Amino acid sequence: MADEAQRKRLRYRAWHRGTKESDIILGTFADAVLPTLDADGLAAFETLLDVPDPVIYEWVTRRAPVPDEMDTPLVRDLLAFKIS
């Protein structure tokens, strides 16, 4: 059950970032991937949510490279994610 509480908290954080663009990007991604993540994946998602919105936006729009320490499978999935 701890995982479910963590998933709910992460989903909330993803949908309530402070900018509408980030809410849509991260919230939609959270809806798609959170149900499938294991404990390590949830920890990686939490780390991603600690990154400021403008930085994530720069990565998603390819205006800035993802630094090596953040170049994880989860971040690569975010960059490949298509919002429909």
N, CA, C and O of each residue as an XYZ file, in Angstrom:
336
protein
N       0.805     -1.205      0.000
C       0.000      0.000      0.000
C       0.846      1.267      0.000
O       0.406      2.316     -0.471
N       2.054      1.165      0.526
C       2.926      2.345      0.538
C       3.176      2.826     -0.876
O       3.234      4.030     -1.123
N       3.327      1.883     -1.819
C       3.542      2.265     -3.207
C       2.367      3.066     -3.748
O       2.569      4.038     -4.477
N       1.146      2.678     -3.405
C      -0.025      3.394     -3.909
C      -0.086      4.814     -3.362
O      -0.427      5.745     -4.091
N       0.235      4.986     -2.107
C       0.262      6.332     -1.529
C       1.348      7.161     -2.212
O       1.141      8.341     -2.493
N       2.490      6.557     -2.476
C       3.571      7.270     -3.158
C       3.153      7.638     -4.580
O       3.426      8.747     -5.039
N       2.493      6.717     -5.278
C       2.017      7.001     -6.642
C       1.050      8.191     -6.639
O       1.152      9.074     -7.490
N       0.129      8.216     -5.699
C      -0.837      9.323     -5.613
C      -0.116     10.641     -5.355
O      -0.437     11.657     -5.972
N       0.855     10.628     -4.448
C       1.603     11.843     -4.130
C       2.391     12.322     -5.342
O       2.411     13.517     -5.639
N       3.045     11.389     -6.046
C       3.822     11.759     -7.226
C       2.918     12.276     -8.341
O       3.264     13.233     -9.033
N       1.772     11.646     -8.511
C       0.825     12.113     -9.532
C       0.378     13.541     -9.216
O       0.311     14.388    -10.107
N       0.076     13.798     -7.959
C      -0.330     15.148     -7.563
C       0.783     16.148     -7.862
O       0.531     17.210     -8.431
N       2.003     15.812     -7.481
C       3.136     16.717     -7.727
C       3.340     16.958     -9.221
O       3.689     18.066     -9.629
N       3.122     15.926    -10.036
C       3.304     16.061    -11.486
C       2.249     16.987    -12.090
O       2.543     17.741    -13.017
N       1.035     16.934    -11.572
C      -0.059     17.744    -12.128
C      -0.134     19.146    -11.527
O      -0.889     19.979    -12.027
N       0.616     19.426    -10.482
C       0.555     20.727     -9.810
C       1.954     21.321     -9.692
O       2.479     21.496     -8.592
N       2.542     21.627    -10.837
C       3.920     22.100    -10.897
C       4.038     23.606    -10.747
O       5.016     24.091    -10.178
N       3.085     24.338    -11.236
C       3.181     25.788    -11.166
C       3.055     26.451    -12.528
O       2.682     27.620    -12.621
N       3.366     25.709    -13.585
C       3.122     26.220    -14.935
C       2.242     25.215    -15.661
O       2.375     24.004    -15.480
N       1.352     25.731    -16.476
C       0.420     24.861    -17.190
C       1.169     23.894    -18.101
O       0.796     22.725    -18.206
N       2.226     24.375    -18.761
C       2.998     23.521    -19.661
C       3.585     22.333    -18.909
O       3.498     21.192    -19.364
N       4.180     22.609    -17.765
C       4.771     21.524    -16.971
C       3.699     20.588    -16.432
O       3.891     19.372    -16.388
N       2.573     21.158    -16.025
C       1.469     20.308    -15.561
C       1.064     19.318    -16.649
O       0.884     18.131    -16.378
N       0.925     19.799    -17.862
C       0.497     18.934    -18.968
C       1.566     17.911    -19.302
O       1.268     16.725    -19.444
N       2.798     18.353    -19.430
C       3.894     17.435    -19.797
C       4.070     16.364    -18.730
O       4.004     15.171    -19.028
N       4.294     16.783    -17.492
C       4.597     15.815    -16.438
C       3.359     15.087    -15.936
O       3.439     13.910    -15.584
N       2.223     15.761    -15.897
C       1.003     15.104    -15.437
C       0.555     14.001    -16.380
O       0.199     12.906    -15.944
N       0.574     14.291    -17.666
C       0.182     13.287    -18.650
C       1.160     12.114    -18.638
O       0.755     10.954    -18.719
N       2.439     12.427    -18.537
C       3.458     11.378    -18.448
C       3.244     10.543    -17.186
O       3.321      9.316    -17.234
N       2.979     11.193    -16.070
C       2.723     10.477    -14.813
C       1.543      9.527    -14.955
O       1.617      8.376    -14.524
N       0.465      9.996    -15.549
C      -0.705      9.137    -15.734
C      -0.357      7.885    -16.530
O      -0.887      6.807    -16.264
N       0.533      8.030    -17.501
C       0.891      6.910    -18.363
C       1.865      5.936    -17.704
O       1.758      4.726    -17.903
N       2.815      6.453    -16.919
C       3.885      5.563    -16.445
C       3.809      5.168    -14.979
O       4.302      4.102    -14.613
N       3.213      5.984    -14.136
C       3.219      5.663    -12.706
C       2.652      4.282    -12.382
O       3.205      3.596    -11.522
N       1.571      3.845    -13.033
C       1.041      2.518    -12.689
C       2.019      1.372    -12.978
O       1.886      0.287    -12.413
N       2.987      1.609    -13.843
C       3.891      0.526    -14.251
C       5.230      0.547    -13.521
O       6.018     -0.387    -13.669
N       5.505      1.577    -12.745
C       6.823      1.713    -12.132
C       6.981      0.870    -10.871
O       6.068      0.759    -10.053
N       8.169      0.279    -10.739
C       8.516     -0.426     -9.512
C       9.103      0.594     -8.526
O       9.089      1.795     -8.795
N       9.613      0.123     -7.401
C      10.125      1.025     -6.371
C      11.260      1.898     -6.901
O      11.323      3.088     -6.590
N      12.155      1.319     -7.698
C      13.253      2.110     -8.265
C      12.723      3.158     -9.240
O      13.209      4.289     -9.273
N      11.731      2.777    -10.026
C      11.127      3.719    -10.965
C      10.430      4.866    -10.254
O      10.501      6.014    -10.694
N       9.758      4.554     -9.155
C       9.102      5.614     -8.379
C      10.135      6.572     -7.799
O       9.918      7.783     -7.771
N      11.249      6.033     -7.341
C      12.322      6.890     -6.820
C      12.881      7.768     -7.936
O      13.164      8.946     -7.717
N      13.040      7.202     -9.125
C      13.534      7.979    -10.271
C      12.540      9.076    -10.642
O      12.943     10.187    -10.987
N      11.242      8.772    -10.574
C      10.228      9.784    -10.882
C      10.284     10.913     -9.855
O      10.158     12.087    -10.205
N      10.472     10.552     -8.597
C      10.578     11.574     -7.558
C      11.788     12.468     -7.800
O      11.707     13.682     -7.618
N      12.897     11.882     -8.206
C      14.094     12.667     -8.535
C      13.810     13.611     -9.694
O      14.224     14.770     -9.670
N      13.108     13.120    -10.702
C      12.738     13.962    -11.840
C      11.896     15.154    -11.384
O      12.102     16.275    -11.848
N      10.958     14.915    -10.483
C      10.088     15.998    -10.020
C      10.819     17.046     -9.192
O      10.298     18.140     -8.976
N      12.014     16.721     -8.730
C      12.819     17.698     -7.992
C      13.547     18.674     -8.920
O      14.105     19.672     -8.465
N      13.537     18.381    -10.215
C      14.176     19.268    -11.191
C      13.227     20.437    -11.474
O      12.028     20.223    -11.659
N      13.744     21.660    -11.510
C      12.875     22.822    -11.778
C      12.188     22.739    -13.159
O      12.745     22.209    -14.120
N      10.982     23.273    -13.216
C      10.196     23.268    -14.452
C      10.959     23.807    -15.665
O      10.947     23.168    -16.717
N      11.619     24.958    -15.552
C      12.301     25.481    -16.751
C      13.380     24.547    -17.290
O      13.612     24.494    -18.497
N      14.028     23.820    -16.408
C      15.073     22.880    -16.835
C      14.445     21.716    -17.598
O      14.919     21.346    -18.672
N      13.385     21.144    -17.046
C      12.696     20.040    -17.729
C      12.161     20.509    -19.075
O      12.257     19.787    -20.067
N      11.608     21.696    -19.114
C      11.071     22.232    -20.368
C      12.175     22.354    -21.420
O      11.952     22.047    -22.591
N      13.344     22.793    -21.015
C      14.480     22.894    -21.937
C      14.871     21.518    -22.474
O      15.214     21.390    -23.649
N      14.825     20.498    -21.634
C      15.139     19.137    -22.091
C      14.096     18.652    -23.089
O      14.431     18.121    -24.148
N      12.824     18.841    -22.736
C      11.726     18.336    -23.568
C      11.711     19.014    -24.934
O      11.411     18.378    -25.944
N      12.030     20.291    -24.961
C      12.029     21.026    -26.227
C      13.371     20.918    -26.955
O      13.564     21.501    -28.022
N      14.280     20.170    -26.364
C      15.613     19.931    -26.961
C      16.454     21.203    -27.055
O      17.357     21.284    -27.888
N      16.176     22.170    -26.231
C      16.975     23.402    -26.208
C      18.228     23.242    -25.357
O      19.184     24.006    -25.488
N      18.210     22.242    -24.487
C      19.368     21.959    -23.635
C      19.512     20.447    -23.512
O      18.517     19.724    -23.470
N      20.741     19.977    -23.453
C      20.945     18.533    -23.281
C      20.652     18.110    -21.840
O      20.777     18.893    -20.898
N      20.268     16.871    -21.711
C      20.069     16.296    -20.388
C      21.458     15.982    -19.824
O      22.253     15.315    -20.487
N      21.758     16.450    -18.618
C      23.071     16.143    -18.047
C      23.214     14.637    -17.781
O      22.229     13.935    -17.553
N      24.436     14.174    -17.815
C      24.692     12.739    -17.656
C      24.027     12.141    -16.421
O      23.493     11.033    -16.479
N      24.057     12.868    -15.300
C      23.492     12.304    -14.071
C      21.971     12.164    -14.128
O      21.393     11.439    -13.319
N      21.320     12.838    -15.064
C      19.873     12.721    -15.214
C      19.476     11.921    -16.458
O      18.287     11.742    -16.725
N      20.440     11.449    -17.202
C      20.164     10.676    -18.418
C      19.836      9.242    -18.033
O      20.661      8.337    -18.150
N      18.613      9.068    -17.575
C      18.123      7.774    -17.092
C      17.073      7.232    -18.056
O      16.557      7.976    -18.889
N      16.757      5.952    -17.951
C      15.679      5.419    -18.795
C      14.369      6.192    -18.626
O      13.647      6.400    -19.601
N      14.058      6.616    -17.413
C      12.812      7.356    -17.187
C      12.828      8.696    -17.918
O      11.835      9.068    -18.543
N      13.927      9.414    -17.849
C      14.009     10.704    -18.538
C      13.983     10.484    -20.047
O      13.365     11.269    -20.766
N      14.636      9.439    -20.540
C      14.569      9.143    -21.979
C      13.140      8.819    -22.390
O      12.706      9.194    -23.480
N      12.398      8.117    -21.515
C      10.989      7.839    -21.791
C      10.186      9.141    -21.841
O       9.312      9.298    -22.693
N      10.476     10.060    -20.940
C       9.783     11.353    -20.947
C      10.053     12.088    -22.262
O       9.130     12.637    -22.863
N      11.298     12.102    -22.706
C      11.644     12.804    -23.933
C      10.990     12.173    -25.159
O      10.701     12.864    -26.136
N      10.759     10.872    -25.109
C      10.125     10.172    -26.237
C       8.604     10.176    -26.139
O       7.924      9.809    -27.097
N       8.063     10.586    -24.997
C       6.622     10.542    -24.746
C       5.882     11.534    -25.617
O       6.298     12.684    -25.757
N       4.796     11.092    -26.197
C       3.948     11.947    -27.036
C       2.627     12.172    -26.321
O       1.934     11.226    -25.945
N       2.296     13.432    -26.144
C       1.018     13.779    -25.516
C      -0.054     13.759    -26.594
O       0.067     14.414    -27.629
N      -1.098     12.999    -26.329
C      -2.173     12.920    -27.330
C      -3.449     13.525    -26.819
O      -4.453     13.543    -27.531
